[in-house]
Amino acid sequence: MLRLDRRISPILRRVPDVNQRLTRRTGLVIGTVAFALAVWFLRRPDQLLHPYVWVEENQILNMYQTHGLIQSVLSPYMGYFLWPTSFTVGFAAAVSFLHVPEIDYWLSTAWFVATACLILLPESSLALRWRIGMVGLLVLAPMNPEVYGIALYSFWWTTLWPLISLMWSKDYWWLRIPVLIIGGMSSLAGAALFVPYALLFALSRRRRDLVGAAILGLTFVVQAIAYIRSSRAGQVPIHPWRITQQELRNFADYALAWLRPTNTDFLAFAGACFLLCSSGWWRTPPYGGARPIRMRSSRSSPGSSLSVFFHPWRRRCFPIRSLRALATISFRSSFSAGSS
């Protein structure tokens, strides 16, 4: 009996700690979603108070009137499938054609809330604080607020779902498979995410990466066939190199948008000065040997505690690698100056 008490006592002592962590986690998740919704409403108050239907949504509404709900949801528009958008508009028309704008708005809000929950709720290799920051970035990003509360742009949020599922530390097959299908059938960009899944499978040999690559690969084939057969293919042909350049410009635009109206030329000059100073500091260590750099990570961060020793040849490579990044910024600033 005494031995049994000794075994049970530590377990009972852990119960309050588990309850406290669960309560704290629940409070953080609810608070984050509430904050995101508040910003969501504030960034597009006109759509909240006086919702309206965008002109481009008339294609889905016409398809609903002529062929019914199923056909309006499953048909491609503008060259590819937009399942979340077509479902939102088609379902709103099926519920009440008179109140399509209001239903559109709240269904669009539901797609965003689902995106935030997919980031916050499943077990992840990233700590909760980082995922809270990701949800904050979704609503605080310096971009046009047209994607907030507009049914036409619901597919923008679901296109992120395949990337979000990469963070999950468990399989969650019941959730992962629908998320990948919806993400792949949201846009060509979502279906094209089979490439990182295939690369991850080549490196990790995990079954969930193989399943993700297979599902997204099938949706990419479907999306590509729909695009090639559409009239838009003749107007906007697919050029992989141009698409790659555009994606690089998009990443640069997103990063520099946080710094506007900062002059990007001055930013490049300041970066060059910083690199010159840092390279000089790295070349003169306080003692003759290699400089140890210790990077410590938290319990739930992707990496682990390690010690990296930079040898002299690595210190010489440091400015070169950094200058590559500087060249990218300079190219972006020169491109902006040339196009303006």
N, C-alpha and C positions, 0 to 999 in steps of 0.2 A: 504493500500500500504506500509506503514511504517512497519507494522507487517510482511509482506511478505519479505521485505528487510532484516529484522532482522533474519528471518529463513534461507534465502538463503545465506547470507554473511558467516556464519561459514562453510557451505558446500563448497563454492567457495574457502575459505582459505585453506581447506584441500586438494584440488585438486593438487596443486604443491607438497605437501608432499607425496601424493600417487604416483605421477609420479616419484619423486625422489627415493622412495623406490623400485618401480618397475624397474627403470633404474639400480639402484645399484644391485638389485637381479639378473637381467639379465646379468649384467657385471660379477658378481661373478660366475654364472653358466657357462657362456661361457669361462671365464678364467680357471675355474677348469677343464672343459672338454679339453681345449687346453693343459693345463699342463699335464693331464693324458695321452693324446695322444702323447705328446712329450716324456714322460718317456716310454710309450708303444713302440715307435719306437726305442728309445735308448737301451732298454733292450734286444731287439732282432734285431739288424741291419742287420744280415745276411738274416733273413727271409724277411725283407723289400726290400733289394737290390737284393737278389737272392732267391726268394721263391721256395719251393719245396714241393712235396707231400710225406707224411709219408707212410711207408710200410703198417701200419694197415688200411689206408684208401682204400686199394685195395679191401677189402670186399664190400664196398659201391659202388666202381666203377664197380666191376664185376656184382653186383646186378643191377646196372643201365643198363649195356650193355645187360644183359640177360632178364630182366623183366621190364625195363622202369623206369621212374622217380618216379611215385607214389609208386611202390613197393619198390624202393630203399630208399625212405624216411620213410615209415611206418614200415619197417621190423626191428626186433631186431638184435643187433650185440653184440657179446661177452657176451651174456646172458641177455641183457636188452635193452630197447629202448633208443636211443640217438637222439631224433628228431632234435635238433639244428645242431648236427654234420652231421647226415645223410642228412638233408636238404641242408646244406652248400655244401657238396661234390657232392651230386646228382644234385643240381641246377647248380653248376659250370660246371659239365660235360654236362648238357643240353645246357648251353649257348655256351660253346666253349671247346671241349675236349682238344684242343691244349693249351689253356690258363688256365687250371684248377688251377695250383699253384697260379697265380696272383689273380684269382677270389676268391679262397679259403682264401687268406690272407686278402683281403679287406672285405669279408663277415665276417670273424672272428673278424676283427676290428669293424665292425658294431654291432656285438653281444655285444662287450665290451662297446661301446658307448651307446647302449640301456640300459645296466645295470647301467651305470653311470647316465643316464637321469632318470631312475626309482627311483634312490636314491635322485636326486636333485630336480626334477620338481614337483611331486605331493605334496599337502599339507601334512605336517607331524607333529607328536607330538614332534619331535626333531627339535631343532633350526638348521638353515641352516649351521652355522659354524661347527656343529658336523657332518652333512652329507657331507660337503666338506672334513672333515677329513677322513671320511669313504672311499670316492673315492680316496683320497690320499693313504690310506693304501692298497687299491687294487693294485696299481701300484708300491708302495714302499716296499711291504712286502718282507722280506728276504727269498726268496724261489727260486727254480730252474725256470729260465725264459722260460721253455718249453711251458708254457701255454699261452705265449704272441704271438699272430699271427699265431697259429697253429689251423687248422680247426678241427683236431681230438679232441681238448680240448675245443671246443666252449661250450660243455655241462657243463663245470665247472662253467662258468659264469651264465648260466641260472638256474643252481641248486640253486643259491643264491636268485632267484626271489621270491619264497614263503616267505623267511625271510624278504626280502626288503618290501614286501607288508604289513607286520605286522606293519611297521612304519607309514603307511598312516593313516591320521586322518579322511578321508572320505571314503565312500564306493567305488566309482569309478568302478561300476560294469562292464562297458564297457571295462575297462582296467584290473581289478582284475581277472576276470574269465579267459581270455586268458593267463595272467601271471601265474596263478596257474596251468593251463593245461600244458603249455610249461615247467614250472618248474618240475611238477610231471613226465612228460614224458622225462625228460632229463637224469635221473638216478634213481637208487634205493634210493640214499640218498635224492634226492629232493622229491620223493614220501613219504618217511618216515617222512617228516615234518608234516604229518597229526597229529602226536602225540602232538607237542606243540600247534597246532591249537585246538585240542580237549580239552587240558588242559585250554587254554584261554577261550574257550566257557564255560567250567564248572565254571570258576571264574567270567566271565563278562556277560554271557548270551547274547552276541551280535550276531546278525544274520550273519554278515560277517565272524565271526570266525566259525560259524556252517557251512556255505557254503564252507569256505576254508577247514575245516576238511573233509567234504563230498567229495569234488573234489579230494583232495590229497589222501583220503582213496581209492577212486575208481582207481586212477592211481597206487597206491601201489599194489592193487590186480592184476592189469594188469601186472605190472612189476614183481611181485612175481611169477605169473604163467609162464611168459616168461622165468624167470631165472630157475625155477624148471624143465621146459621142455628142457632146453639147456644142452649141454654137459659140460658146465662149472660148473654146480651144483655138479657133481661128483668130480671135481677137487678141487673146493673151496666151500665146504658146508657152509651153513649159521649157525653160532653159535652166538646167541644174546649176550652172556656174552663176548665172544672174540671180537665181534664188539664193544661193549661198552668199553672194555679195550683199543682197538685200537683208538677209538675216544678220550679217555682221553689222550692217548699218543700223538695224533695229536695236541690237544690243548696245551699240555706242550711243544712239539717241536716248535710250532709256537711262544709261548711266549719266550722261551729260545733262539730262533734263533736271536732275536734282541740283545742279550747280548753276542753272540759269538765273540771272543774266550774266554769269561769269564769262569773261572772254576766254575762249578755248586756247588761243595763242599764248596768252599769259599763263594758262594752266600748264601747257607744254613746257614753257620756259621755266616755270617754278619746279616742274618735275625734273627737268634736266639739272637744275642747280642742286636739288635734293640728291639726285643720283651721283653727281660728282662728289658731293660732301660725304655721302655714305660710302662710296667706293674708296675714298681716301681713308676713312675711318677703318674700314675693313682691312685695308692693306697694312695698317700699323697696329697690330694687336698689342695689348699691354704687356705680353710676355712672349717669349720666343716660339712657343709651341703652337699647336692648332687652337683655334678659338672654339670652346664648347658652347653649344646653344641648346638649352633645355626647353622643351615644349611640353607643358603639362596640360592634360585635358581632364574634363570632369568625368564622372562615372558613366554618364550616358552619351558622351560625345563619340563621334565615329572613330576617332583615333585612340591611341593609348599613350601613356607616358613614355617618352623616349629621349635619347640624347644623341644629337647629331654633331659631328666634328667636321668643321669646314677646313680642309687642307688648303694650302696656298693656291693650287690650280683651281679649286672650287671657288675661292675668293675672287680669282680673276674672271671666272665665268659669271659671277653674280652681276656685275655691271652690264655685261653683254646681254644677258637674259632680260634684265630690266630695260635696257635700251630698246629691245624689241617691242616691249609694251609701249614705251614712249613713242616709237615710230608709228605704232598703230593709232595712238591718240593724235599725233601730228598729221597722219594721213586723213583721219576723220575731220580734223579742223580745216585742213586745206580743201577737202571735198566740200565742206559746208561753205567755205568762203567762195569756192568756184561756182557753186550752184545758187548762191544768193545774189 
